Amino acid sequence: MAKLDDKRVDVFYEKLTGKKPVFGQWNVERRNFAQKIIHIEQACQSVLSAIRDLEQAGPDADISALERALRTEFKFLDTLQE
């Protein structure tokens, strides 16, 4: 999973609260929710990438490995429940 993009978290925090995030003064619950948005966005991008890999697999591709990678991505998505 890619490193969390703090600038994007800040964008969503500001959208959710109407305030610029200030370290130590922000609403922790809203900040956590903004972080979760980015985690889910990144996870979805990973799933889409794994789907593309399977879709574009050639005749010599290790389909089992591609399927395992996709299932791993699905399992991670399951951990991101509200």
C-alpha positions in Angstrom: 0.0 0.0 0.0 1.3 3.4 -0.9 2.2 6.0 1.8 -0.7 8.1 2.9 -0.9 11.4 1.1 -1.2 13.9 3.9 -2.1 16.8 1.5 -5.1 14.8 0.2 -6.1 14.0 3.8 -6.0 17.7 4.5 -8.2 18.5 1.5 -10.8 16.0 2.7 -10.5 17.2 6.3 -11.2 20.8 5.2 -14.2 19.6 3.1 -15.6 17.7 6.0 -15.1 20.4 8.7 -14.9 23.7 6.8 -11.6 24.4 8.5 -8.0 24.1 7.6 -6.3 21.4 9.6 -3.9 22.6 12.3 -1.8 19.9 14.0 -2.9 19.4 17.5 -6.1 21.4 17.1 -7.9 19.3 14.5 -11.0 17.2 15.2 -9.4 13.7 15.5 -12.6 11.9 14.5 -12.9 13.9 11.3 -9.1 13.6 10.6 -9.4 9.8 11.0 -12.3 9.8 8.6 -10.4 11.8 6.0 -7.5 9.4 6.4 -9.8 6.5 5.8 -11.1 8.1 2.6 -7.5 8.1 1.3 -6.8 4.5 2.4 -9.9 3.3 0.6 -9.0 5.3 -2.5 -5.6 3.7 -2.6 -7.0 0.3 -1.9 -9.4 0.6 -4.8 -6.6 1.7 -7.1 -4.7 -1.5 -6.1 -7.7 -3.6 -6.8 -8.2 -2.1 -10.2 -4.6 -2.6 -11.0 -4.8 -6.3 -10.0 -8.0 -6.7 -12.1 -6.1 -5.1 -15.1 -3.2 -7.5 -14.6 -5.6 -10.5 -14.7 -7.4 -9.0 -17.7 -4.2 -8.4 -19.7 -2.6 -11.7 -18.7 -1.1 -13.6 -21.6 -1.3 -17.3 -22.3 1.9 -18.0 -20.3 0.9 -15.9 -17.2 0.6 -17.5 -13.8 -3.1 -17.1 -13.4 -3.0 -18.6 -9.9 -0.6 -15.9 -8.7 -2.7 -13.2 -10.3 -5.8 -14.6 -8.6 -4.0 -14.7 -5.3 -3.0 -11.1 -5.7 -6.5 -10.1 -6.4 -7.9 -12.0 -3.4 -5.3 -10.4 -1.2 -6.5 -7.0 -2.3 -10.1 -8.0 -1.6 -9.1 -9.1 1.9 -7.5 -5.8 2.6 -10.7 -4.0 1.4 -12.6 -6.1 4.0 -10.4 -4.6 6.8 -11.5 -1.1 5.9 -15.0 -1.3 7.3 -16.6 1.6 9.2 
